[in-house]
Amino acid sequence: EKEIKPSKEYVHQCKHCLTVYDAKTGEPENDIAAGTAFESLSGDYTCPLCEGPKNDFVKKGKEELGLQAI
């Protein structure tokens, strides 16, 4: 039998302060609903911690960052 691997999950990480945006949770404190894809955030989205611009976020696999898949 083949082992079924979970599908790879991605997050976007700010390259300045390493804050992670996870579409699964969104940013409720900033009125961004859970399930909102990073790509669909407005172009003027900034990091909630350091205010780095959206284009300074890097797409990373959760396992690269040692984050648990939920």
C-alpha positions as CSV (number, residue, x, y, z in Angstrom):
1,E,0.0,0.0,0.0
2,K,1.1,3.5,-0.8
3,E,1.6,5.9,2.0
4,I,-0.7,8.9,1.6
5,K,1.1,12.1,2.2
6,P,-0.8,15.2,3.3
7,S,-1.1,17.9,0.7
8,K,1.6,20.5,1.2
9,E,0.5,23.6,3.0
10,Y,1.9,27.0,2.4
11,V,2.1,30.2,4.4
12,H,3.6,33.6,3.5
13,Q,6.4,34.9,5.8
14,C,7.6,38.5,6.1
15,K,11.3,38.6,5.2
16,H,11.9,41.5,7.7
17,C,10.4,40.3,11.0
18,L,9.4,36.6,10.0
19,T,5.7,37.2,10.8
20,V,3.7,34.4,9.1
21,Y,0.4,35.0,7.2
22,D,-1.6,31.7,7.2
23,A,-4.7,31.8,4.9
24,K,-6.3,29.1,7.2
25,T,-6.6,31.5,10.1
26,G,-6.5,34.9,8.2
27,E,-6.1,37.9,10.5
28,P,-9.3,38.4,12.4
29,E,-7.8,41.3,14.3
30,N,-7.4,43.1,11.0
31,D,-10.8,42.1,9.5
32,I,-9.2,39.4,7.2
33,A,-11.4,36.3,7.4
34,A,-10.1,32.8,7.8
35,G,-9.7,31.2,4.4
36,T,-8.6,34.4,2.7
37,A,-5.8,33.5,0.2
38,F,-2.7,35.7,0.4
39,E,-3.0,36.4,-3.3
40,S,-6.4,37.9,-2.8
41,L,-5.2,40.4,-0.1
42,S,-5.2,44.0,-1.4
43,G,-2.0,45.3,-2.9
44,D,-1.6,47.7,0.0
45,Y,-1.6,44.9,2.6
46,T,1.3,45.3,5.0
47,C,2.8,43.2,7.7
48,P,0.8,43.6,10.9
49,L,4.0,43.7,13.0
50,C,6.6,45.7,11.0
51,E,4.4,47.2,8.2
52,G,6.6,45.6,5.5
53,P,4.9,45.6,2.1
54,K,3.0,42.6,0.7
55,N,5.7,41.9,-1.9
56,D,8.2,41.4,0.9
57,F,6.4,38.2,2.0
58,V,7.9,34.9,0.8
59,K,5.9,31.8,0.2
60,K,7.1,28.9,2.3
61,G,5.9,25.4,3.1
62,K,4.7,24.9,6.6
63,E,7.1,22.0,7.2
64,E,10.0,24.2,6.2
65,L,9.2,26.4,9.1
66,G,8.4,23.5,11.5
67,L,4.8,24.6,11.7
68,Q,2.2,21.9,12.4
69,A,-0.4,21.4,9.7
70,I,-3.8,22.0,11.3
